């Protein structure tokens, strides 16, 4: 895989993640509008998105979905800059690829924390949260690949 194909894949995943994060933020502020996502007691977006864990830190009023959208906007900018620019904000391509991998690695850890909360505290899962987790993991794997492609 080339640097361009990997960064293009990351850009596409970032756009999808921004859309999912924006929808999760909407669900957080509009209770009852995600009823079609409430499949059963074990898969219920409403319970997850209205819990105190849908905010970070819990109870702060800052929705996790909004933080996800912000993180993936940064991912998009970093990936685009790695693809298009030799130097960006005084950082070379290799440094930006490293920061991209670090940001996505931290996102994977946070996503795993949220899955833990869903499984062992709330006893229900949010389908969109799980989809976002898959997008995060896929982006992280690609970011590691990208880091190895840049010499």
C-alpha positions in Angstrom: 0.0 0.0 0.0 1.2 3.5 -0.8 1.2 6.5 1.5 -1.5 8.1 -0.6 -3.8 5.0 -0.5 -3.4 4.7 3.3 -4.0 8.3 4.0 -7.1 8.3 1.6 -8.5 5.4 3.6 -7.9 7.2 6.9 -9.6 10.3 5.4 -12.7 8.3 4.4 -12.8 6.6 7.9 -12.4 10.0 9.5 -15.4 11.4 7.6 -17.5 8.4 8.6 -16.4 8.8 12.2 -17.2 12.5 12.2 -20.7 11.7 10.9 -21.3 8.9 13.5 -19.9 11.2 16.3 -22.2 14.0 15.2 -25.2 11.7 15.2 -24.3 10.5 18.7 -24.0 14.1 19.9 -27.5 14.7 18.4 -28.9 11.7 20.2 -27.4 12.9 23.4 -29.2 16.3 23.1 -32.4 14.9 21.6 -33.6 12.0 23.8 -36.1 9.7 22.2 -35.0 10.4 18.6 -32.9 7.3 18.2 -35.7 4.8 19.0 -34.9 2.8 15.8 -31.5 2.2 17.4 -33.1 0.7 20.5 -33.2 -2.9 19.3 -33.5 -4.6 22.7 -32.5 -4.3 26.3 -29.0 -5.4 25.3 -28.7 -2.9 22.4 -30.1 0.4 23.4 -28.6 3.7 22.3 -31.0 5.7 24.4 -29.8 4.2 27.7 -26.1 4.7 26.7 -26.5 8.2 25.3 -28.5 9.5 28.3 -26.2 8.0 30.9 -23.7 10.1 32.8 -21.0 8.2 30.9 -22.1 9.8 27.6 -20.3 12.9 28.9 -16.6 13.2 29.6 -15.7 13.6 32.4 -19.0 11.9 33.6 -21.6 14.5 34.4 -19.6 17.4 32.9 -22.1 18.2 30.2 -19.5 17.6 27.5 -20.8 14.9 25.2 -18.5 12.1 24.3 -19.8 12.2 20.7 -18.7 15.9 20.4 -15.2 14.9 21.7 -15.1 12.1 19.1 -16.1 14.5 16.3 -13.4 17.0 17.4 -10.8 14.2 17.6 -11.6 13.0 14.1 -11.5 16.5 12.7 -8.0 16.6 14.0 -7.3 13.1 12.5 -8.6 14.3 9.2 -6.4 17.4 9.2 -3.3 15.4 10.2 -4.0 12.7 7.6 -4.6 15.2 4.9 -1.4 17.1 5.8 0.6 13.9 5.7 -0.8 13.1 2.2 -0.4 16.6 0.7 2.3 18.6 2.5 6.0 18.0 3.1 5.9 20.3 6.2 2.9 21.6 8.1 2.9 23.7 11.3 6.7 23.2 11.7 6.2 19.4 11.8 7.5 17.1 9.1 5.5 14.2 7.7 7.1 11.6 10.0 6.2 13.6 13.1 2.6 14.2 11.9 2.2 10.4 11.2 3.5 9.7 14.7 1.0 12.2 16.3 -1.8 10.7 14.2 -0.9 7.2 15.5 -0.7 8.5 19.1 -4.1 10.3 18.9 -5.7 7.2 17.4 -4.0 5.0 20.0 -5.5 7.1 22.8 -8.9 7.0 21.0 -8.7 3.1 21.0 -8.0 3.1 24.7 -10.9 5.5 25.4 -13.2 3.4 23.2 -12.3 0.3 25.1 -13.1 2.1 28.3 -16.5 3.0 26.9 -17.2 -0.6 25.8 -16.3 -1.7 29.3 -18.8 0.8 30.7 -21.5 -0.4 28.3 -20.8 -4.1 29.1 -20.2 -4.0 32.9 -21.9 -0.9 34.2 -24.8 -0.1 31.9 -25.4 -3.7 30.7 -26.4 -2.5 27.2 -24.6 -1.5 24.0 -25.0 1.4 21.6 -24.8 0.2 18.0 -23.4 3.5 16.8 -20.9 3.6 19.6 -19.7 0.1 18.5 -19.5 1.2 14.9 -17.5 4.2 16.0 -15.2 1.9 17.9 -14.6 -0.2 14.8 -13.8 3.0 12.8 -11.3 4.0 15.5 -9.5 0.6 15.5 -9.4 0.5 11.7 -8.0 4.1 11.6 -5.4 3.2 14.2 -4.2 0.2 12.3 -3.9 2.3 9.1 -2.1 5.0 11.1 0.5 2.4 12.2 0.8 1.3 8.6 1.3 4.9 7.5 3.9 5.5 10.2 5.9 2.5 8.8 5.6 3.8 5.2 7.2 7.2 5.9 11.0 7.0 6.1 
